[in-house]
Amino acid sequence: MLSEAVPAALGAAIYPPALLFIAFLLVHPRPRRRALIFLSGAVLITLGFGFVFVLVLQGTGAESPKHRTVPAWIDLAIGVLLIAFALVIHFRPPRGPKVAKQRRELGLIGVLGVGVLMYTPAPLYLSSLHSIAKAHASLLVTVLSIILVAAIYMLLIEIPIIAHAIWPDATVRGVTAVNTWLAKHGRTLIVIVAAGFGAYLIGSGIAHLV
């Protein structure tokens, strides 16, 4: 289960816009409070959707071991979605930087909303959750697995927040440097990871159907 779920969650964690936004929050007034509210929004949507998605798949019998053709179709669907996602990212024109003034106008509720919107589940995260659902582990293992992959999915904002509490200045410099690197290579990484997992799931789905 985790051998598929964790790599997919790590791929989903490569999310330059989230790092860019957390860097913005950490260099402005009340950095930790606003960053934690942003993280709270991400946690709400990530864990909430994760539990619902996995429990619905298992509760409806879509992942029942007695009907192995259904999971194969789910693999195919998510695989096609990942390939489409990779193509969209590859061919989408680069977005220009948002105006800082617009971001400053966000209140705490706005920051929470940005967290929810930014972390609306990505295709790779769906793939990770699907791996957990089809494993049919115990309830405790399933819940802990969802929490684990959600934490991995949000690593790009969790690490800067923790580091900022210990080394504020060094963290800001480090996040800025990583942002610069991701601005150049982030799109390529996302395309490679999404296309790779998409191809794997399509192959897995076809293999189970044949």
Residue pairs with C-beta under 8 A, 6 or more apart in sequence:
1 131
1 132
1 134
1 135
1 137
1 145
2 131
2 145
2 148
4 127
4 128
4 131
5 128
5 129
5 131
5 132
5 145
5 148
5 149
6 128
6 148
6 149
6 152
7 197
8 124
8 125
8 127
8 128
8 131
8 149
8 197
9 124
9 125
9 128
9 148
9 149
9 150
9 152
9 153
10 152
10 155
11 124
11 190
11 193
11 194
11 196
11 197
12 122
12 123
12 124
12 125
12 128
12 152
12 153
13 152
13 153
13 154
13 155
13 156
14 156
14 182
14 186
14 189
14 190
14 193
15 118
15 122
15 156
16 179
16 182
16 183
16 186
17 118
18 42
18 118
18 119
18 156
18 157
19 156
19 157
19 160
19 175
19 178
19 179
19 182
20 179
21 38
21 103
21 114
21 118
22 35
22 38
22 156
22 157
22 160
22 161
22 175
23 160
23 172
23 175
23 176
23 179
24 100
24 103
25 31
25 34
25 35
25 38
25 111
26 35
26 160
26 161
26 164
26 168
26 171
26 172
26 175
27 172
28 34
28 104
31 164
31 168
32 161
32 164
32 165
33 108
34 108
34 111
35 157
35 160
35 161
35 164
36 161
37 108
37 111
37 112
37 115
38 111
38 112
38 114
38 115
38 157
39 115
39 154
39 157
39 158
39 161
40 112
40 115
41 111
41 112
41 113
41 114
41 115
41 116
41 117
41 118
41 119
42 115
42 116
42 118
42 119
42 154
42 157
43 115
43 150
43 154
44 115
44 116
45 115
45 116
45 119
45 120
45 121
46 119
46 121
46 125
46 150
46 153
46 154
47 146
47 147
47 150
49 120
49 121
50 121
50 125
50 129
50 146
50 149
50 150
51 143
51 146
53 121
53 126
53 129
53 133
54 129
54 132
54 133
54 142
54 146
56 62
57 63
57 74
57 130
57 133
57 134
58 133
58 136
58 142
61 67
61 70
62 70
62 71
62 74
62 133
63 70
63 71
63 74
63 133
63 134
63 136
64 70
65 136
68 208
69 208
69 209
71 134
71 208
72 204
72 205
72 206
72 207
72 208
72 209
73 205
73 209
74 130
74 134
74 205
75 130
75 201
75 202
75 204
75 205
75 208
76 201
76 202
76 205
76 206
76 209
78 123
78 126
78 127
78 130
78 198
78 201
79 197
79 198
79 199
79 200
79 201
79 202
79 203
79 204
79 205
80 198
80 202
81 123
81 126
81 198
82 123
82 124
82 127
82 194
82 195
82 197
82 198
82 201
83 194
83 195
83 198
83 199
83 202
85 122
85 123
85 194
85 198
86 190
86 191
86 192
86 194
86 195
86 198
89 187
89 190
89 191
89 194
90 187
90 191
94 187
106 114
119 153
119 154
121 129
123 194
123 198
124 193
124 194
124 197
125 149
125 153
127 197
127 201
128 149
128 153
129 146
129 149
132 142
132 145
132 146
132 149
135 142
135 145
137 145
151 158
160 171
160 174
160 175
163 170
163 171
163 174
164 171
164 172
